[in-house]
Amino acid sequence: MALSKIDEAIRYAKADDHLRALNLFLEVYGTELTGMRTHKDATGLSYFGLSLALVRKQMKMAIDLCRRAIEVEFYNPDHYANLARVYSAGGNRKKAVETAEQGLKLHPENDYLISVRQSLGVRAAPAVPFLDRANPINVTLGQARHAKKIAEEEKKKR
């Protein structure tokens, strides 16, 4: 019975109905998360972590769940994509990109990983390449470049 609820919760999470998925995961797992080591449990942990991050914003626990899923099934690309989404939801874009890239090294053809990586975007090169990205000159020029890009997009809409 528990596995069927986990399967149902995973289906909801894959359909981006994370609130419903989270409610089912909490019914099955509660807060006792030790000892889960089966295939379905690893996938369940990964999607439970994603739902927890997106609904309750409990990033530390969500990251721990997704990492545990990767420890159990390092070969499952969904776990990397979910962890990347958790990092992104928590505002840690750098870790999100690193995690997605790590998953893509193992599974370069996985559509879910590719879409997560594309949603993270690509940073523009620093305006003055020989200076550090955090240098005030690069920060100011980058902000100006971004403002100009937004102004041009607004102009095209009119």
Long-range contacts (C-beta under 8 A, 24 or more apart in sequence): 2-28, 3-40, 6-40, 6-41, 6-43, 6-44, 7-40, 9-44, 9-47, 9-48, 9-51, 10-43, 10-44, 10-47, 13-47, 13-48, 13-50, 13-51, 14-47, 18-50, 18-51, 18-54, 18-55, 19-51, 19-55, 21-47, 21-48, 21-51, 22-48, 22-51, 22-52, 22-55, 22-56, 25-51, 25-52, 33-65, 33-68, 36-68, 37-72, 39-73, 41-72, 42-68, 42-69, 42-72, 42-73, 42-76, 42-79, 43-69, 43-73, 43-76, 43-78, 43-79, 45-69, 45-72, 46-70, 46-76, 46-78, 46-79, 46-82, 46-83, 47-78, 47-82, 49-82, 49-83, 49-86, 50-82, 50-85, 50-86, 53-85, 53-86, 53-89, 53-90, 54-85, 54-89, 57-89, 59-86, 59-89, 59-90, 62-86, 62-90, 63-87, 63-90, 74-106, 75-106, 77-103, 77-106, 77-107, 77-110, 77-112, 77-113, 78-112, 79-103, 80-104, 80-106, 80-107, 80-113, 81-110, 81-112, 81-113, 81-116, 84-113, 84-116, 84-117, 84-120, 85-116, 88-119, 88-120, 93-120, 96-120
